[in-house]
Amino acid sequence: MRLFAGEVPGSDETVDALLMPRTRPVPTLTPALQARLYEPLLALHAALEVDALWRAVQACLRAAVPAHRVTLFLGHLGMGEARVVFTDPPIPNLRQWYAERGRDNPFSPYLEANRGVKLYRFEEVLPPRPEFVRSEFYERFARAEGWDKGVSCVFWTRREVSAMFSLYRAPREPGFGDGEIAALQYLYPFVGTAIARVQKLHTERLARRGLEEFNRNIPVGLLFLDWDLRVEFANHEGRRNCALWNYGPEEARALNPRDAFALPPAILEACRRLRGAVLARNPRQPQPLPGDMETVAHPTQAGLRAQIAVLNNPASALARPRFLVILDVRSAAPSGESALPSASPERMGPLRELSPREREIALLVAEGRSNAEIAAHLNKSVLTIKTQLNSVFRKLGVSSRARLITLLR
């Protein structure tokens, strides 16, 4: 049966946990159940990570409805099986278990044929109990998990499953009554909202990681500072140019850019001026993106400069502005000084010959990291790193690690 499943007017998207039909009555809870749910719901609203989400969902469900087993399914792609599964009581070799279980899952065809369904009892999908307990699925999986009946709530993104939770009961336990179904209906939008929030955070985190990986290897110095002027991100070229700014060409050449990294005082002071300008203006006045900008030139090293921009979202005042710092070297250092290789496209041209992974390894070598450290950082074997590093040597025409470091510094 379809409980509170509906369609968005003029759309093929099903109503999800965040947009419930206005005509659906809100189930009422007993004072005792409301008291039991108070702290679990607070934890659910606060959950930002998957593990915290699972603990809160489990606490809410167990406070509302007795069950032998509770399972949370996350990370579906299309109508495929969940990539992340939590279950209590625990199951040994969980990943392998659910991979095998998914190949014989009797509920998948039902969901495929009933896209948008929000809640269903297992009895609506499975054959009659005498037949079900003789099935291969029961013998292999349901019996081992200790259940012969259950109920599932499903969350959808458009017409594809995005998440699901299930409650299971043992053969000696009764089926799920109407009052218990009403309690699950009550919890559905709370759980759905929490799942959507964590999914959004993970999606944004993945996008940010992709941007960081891209920015880490480009031949331009990049720094991101938060509102309090703390460094949130700095790529290799940014750290290298900060060392050049702080110590001069000769001393910087001998330093590890990561170990010696410090934001130059002149850049910090410029960021403070920009922050003061933001604070001084009418906070309700929309600002462009990027907003204020300032250029700071090094007092003695010709061509070494920093461009600073305030990143401010004009559509929302919830996030504090950030600062983007671009550091580059436009020309040689003054006469008598030996400048470090600049970050210009001409200087970094050889890196274009490398693959993205080879470029990352080369820059990590330039930071002074050993093969073992690079392997741990990239989750690769040391042998793989050695092989790729030999390819870097060949493409860049250098014969040793020391020559590579000299080239990139």
N, C-alpha and C positions, 0 to 999 in steps of 0.2 A: 504494500500500500504506500501511497505517496503522502507523507505528512508535510504540510506547509511548503510544498514545492510549487513554484510559480514562475512566470516569465516576466521579464522587463518589457513594458509596453513598447512596441516598435522595434524590438531587438530580439536576437536569438540567444541572448545571454540569460542564464538562469539567475534567479535571485539568490545571492549568497548570504553568508552570515552577517554581512554589513548592511544589506538592504533587504529587510524582511518585509513581506506583504503587510500593508497597513491593516488589512482585515483580520489578520491572525490574532486571536486573543492571547494575551500573555498568561501562561500557566501560573497559578498561585501555589505558593509553598507554605507548609506548616511553619509556625514559629520555630519549632525545634530544628527543622531542616535548614531554615534560613540561618540559624545560629551555627550549625555545623559547617555551612558553606562560607561563612564570613571570611575566615583566614585563608582558605584555599583560593577563593576568588581574588583576594588581595594579591596573593602570590601569582595568580594567573595574569592579572593586569600588569604586574611588574616584570614578567618574564621577557628577557631579551635574547637568551640563548636557547638552543634546542634542549639541552639537558634540563634547564630550569623550566622550560615549557612542559616537558614530559612529567616532571615531578608535580607541577601544579595541576595539569590535566588529570593525572592519576589521583591526586588528592581530592579534586572536585568530584570525580566520578565515584570514587569509593565512599565519599561522604554522602552522596545523593542516592546511589543505587547499589545494593549488595551484589557482588559478582565474584565468581571463582577466579576469573582472569580478566585483566584489562590490557588492551593493546592500542598503541598509537602508530598510525602509518603516515609517513611524510615523504616528500620528495618525488612524487609521481611525475613521470614524463608522458604526456598524452594520457592514454588509457592503460598504460603499462603498470606493472607492480611497483609498490613503494620501494624507494632506494634506502630509506631509513625506517627502521622498525624498533619500537620499544615495547616490551611486554613484561607483565608481572603476574605470576611468578616467572623468574628468569628461565630461559631455554638455552641449553648448551649449544655452542656453534650456531648462534642465532642467524648469522648471514646465510650460511649454507642451508639451514633449516627452511628459511622463508624463500630462498631461491627455488628449492625443490617443491615446496608447498605451492608456490605461485604457478608452477607449471600445471598443477592439477586443481586450481582454485575454482570451485563451483560458482563463486559469486561474480567472477569477472564477466561472464556472458550476461548475467542479470543487469549489471551496471551499464554494460554496453547498450543494452536494449532499453534501459530506463534512465537515460542521462538526465540529471537534474534532481533525481530522487534524493531526499535529505535523510530519511530514516527508514529502516526496514528491519523487521524481525526475520531471523533466519528461517523460520517456519514458512515464510512466504516464498523462499527461494529453494530450499532443500526439499527432497522427496519426503514422504511420510517417515516418521521415526523408524519403524521396523525395516524399511528399505534403506534408510540412510545409514543405520548402524551396521549394515552388511556391505556398505560401499568401500571401495579402496581408499577414498579420501578419509573416511572415518577411521579405518584401521591404521592407516599410516600416520595421520596427523591429528584428527580431532580427539581420538582416544588418548594419544600421548599427551595432548595439551589439556585433557581432562574435561571436555565439554561435549554436550550434544544439543545445545540451544544457545541462542545469543541475539544480540541486536547491534546494529551498526549505524553510525551517523556519518554522512559523507559531505565533504565540502568541495565546491566546484569553482573552477576558473573558466568562465564561459561555459563550454560544454565538455570540459575535461576535468577529471578528478585531480584535486590539489592536495587533499589530506582526508583522513578518515580515522575514527576511533571505534573500537568494538568492545563490547562487554560479553563475557561468556559465562554460562552456568553449567554445573556438573549434572549428570543424569539424576542424582538424588534431589536436586534443587528444582523449585517451580519455575515456570516461565515468567516473562516480564509482564507485569500488570499495567493497566492503563495509568495508574498513578505514577509508576516508575517511568513510563514513557513520557508523561507530562513533565517529570523532573528533568529528563534528558532534553526535551524541547526547550525548557527554560535555560539550560546550560548551553545549548547549541550556539546562540549568537555570541556568548562570552568566549567560548573556546574558539569559534571561528575568527573572531576579532584578534585574539592572541596569536593564532596560527598565522593570519595574514600579516601581522606586525613582524613576527620573527622571519617569515619568508621575505618580506620587503627588506629588512635589515641585511639578510644574507645576500639578496640580490644586489643591493647597493655595495656591500662589501666586496662581492666578486667583481663588480664593475670597477671599483676603486683599485682592487689588486691588479686588474688588467692595465689600468692607466699607470699605476706605479711601476709595473714591470716595463711598460713602454718607456716611461720617462727616465727610468733608471739607466737606460743604455743609450739615450740620445746624447750627442756631443754638445749639449748646452747645459750650463749650470742652472739647476732649478731648486728652489727652496719653497716650502709652504710653512707659514707660521700661523698659529691660532691667534685669537683675540688678545691673549696674554703674552704674545710674542714668544711662545715656545715652539720649537721646531717640530712639525708633524711629519715632514718628509724632506729628505735631501738626497739628490742623486750623486753619483761619483764625481761628475764634473763640478757640481755645486760645492762639494766638500773640497775638491782640489783648488778651486778658485778662491775659496775662503782662506785656505792655507797660504796661497799666493798673496792675498790681500793683507793677511795678518803678519806674515813673516818675511815677505820678499822672495824673489825668485830663487836665489841660491839656497837659502835655508829651507824653503818649502820643498825643493827638489829632494831633499834627504828625509822628509817626513812622510809618515803614513797618513794620508788625508783623513781617514776615519778616526784614528787616534788623536790627531791634532785638531780636530774640527771644533771651531768656535765661531759664532756669528760675529762679524766685524762690528765694533762699536758704532761706526758711522752709519751702518745699515740699520742697526737697532734704533738709533736716534731718529733716523728718517721714518721708520715705522711708527715710532711714538708720535712724531709730528702728524702723520697721516691719521693715526688713531684719535689724536686731539681734534683734528678737523672734522672727523666723523661725529665725535661727541658734541661738537659745538653747533652743528646744524640742526634744523628742525627734524626730529626723528620720524615725523609722519610724512616728510617730503620724499617722494620716490627718487631713488638714485640709480644711475645707469650701472650696468655690469660689463666690464669692471668700472669701478668708480675712480676715486682720486689716484693719481700716479705721481711718482717722483723718481728722478734719476740722480744717483750719487756716483761721482767719479773719485777714484783713488787719488789722493793728493800728490803722490810722487810717481806712480807707475802709469805712464801714458797708455790710454786705451783700456785700462781695467775699470769696469764700471758695473753698477747694479741698477736695474730698473725695477721699481717696486710699485705694485698695483694693489688696491684694496678690492677684494672679491666680496661683493655684497649682493645678496639676492633681492631684487626689487619686489618680487612677488610675495615675500614672507619676511617677517621680522623675528621669527622664532630662532633662527640660527645666527649666531654672532658673526660679523665679518671676519674674513681671513686675509692673509697677506701673501701675495705671490712675488717672489724675488727671482729675477733672471740675472745671472752673473755671466759676463762674457769679457773676452780680451780682444779688442779691436785692432791693436797694433803692437809693435815691439816695445819693450821697456826702454827707459832712457839710456843714453850712451853710457857705456861702462858697466851695464848690468846685463846679466845673461838671463833673458826671460824664459819662463817655462813655456812649453808649447801651448799655443793658444787653443781656445775651444771653438775656433772658427771652423766652418765646413771644410776649408782647404786643409787645415791642420789635422782634422779628424777623418779625412778622406779614407785612409787605409781601413778604418773600422767598417766602412761600407762593404768591404770585401768579405766580411764575416757574416755568418748566420746569426740570428738573434741570440741563440744559446752560446755560440762562440764569443760573441761580443760581450755577453754578460760574464763569461769566465775570464776574458781578458781584463775587464774592468775590476773584477774581484782580485785577480793577481796584482793589478796595479795598487790595490788597497793593502797589499802585503799579506794576503791570506794564503795559507798552504793548500796543497791539493786536498788534504784530508778535511780542512775547514770548508773548502768550496764544495766538496762532495756532500758533507753534512748539510750545508746551506741549501743545496739544490736537490737534496734527496737522491743523489746518484752514487754509483760506486766510484772509488778512487781510480780504478782502471778506466772507466768511462771518461773521467775528467782528464786523465793523462792523454788519452787518445784525442780528445777534442782540443786539448792544449797544443799537442803536436801539430794539429791542423791549423791552429792559430799561428804558430811559429812559421809554418810553411807559407801561409797566405800573406803574412805581414813581412816576410823576409828577415826574420830575426832568428838567432841560433840559441838563445837562452832566455831564461826567466828574467834575468837581470836586464838584458837588452829590451825585453818587452816592457818592463817597468819604466825604464828610461824613456822609451818611446811615448808611453802614455802619460808620463808625468811632465 
